[in-house]
Amino acid sequence: MAIAVCIQCGHIKKSPYSVCQSCQYSPKGDHQAMAKSLLLSDSYYDADRDYKPGRTELQETSNQLRAGTQIDWDERTLARLVEEQRDLERYGSPSWWKIALLLLTMFLIPIIAFVVYIFRTITRP
């Protein structure tokens, strides 16, 4: 099960963008808050560092926020995530037909190559 930490009160919740059941805070509509919420969830993965926050780390962060401790945010990562959100708003996510075409191409090319190979094998004298 996915978990996230409310950036407002530290309560554990099911997803980064859901409304907190404890304080009713919702990060939706605020790019900075959404980026922070994503960082404090197991939905976040940083491929450059091969890093994904674990349940124990998120629980510790939850405890820190509940105790009133401020979080030291990685400003570069936040800026990158905010920019990615803005790009998605500007350009949208890929249309379903583009994804379907990509998947179809990925599967058709090996099948066509196999059929050509079989055809050449069978038609050799």
RAWOVEN-V31525 format. One record per pair of residues at least 24 apart in sequence whose C-alpha atoms are under 6 Angstrom apart, sorted by sequence separation. I is the first residue (numbers start at 0). J is the second residue. D is the distance in Angstrom with one decimal. If there is no record, write none. Layout:
i=I j=J d=D
i=I j=J d=D
This chain:
i=15 j=40 d=5.9
i=4 j=39 d=5.5
i=3 j=39 d=5.7
i=3 j=40 d=3.9
i=2 j=40 d=5.8
i=2 j=41 d=6.0
i=34 j=77 d=5.9
i=34 j=80 d=5.7
i=30 j=81 d=5.6
i=9 j=61 d=4.4
i=9 j=64 d=4.8
i=9 j=65 d=5.2
i=4 j=61 d=6.0
i=8 j=65 d=5.9
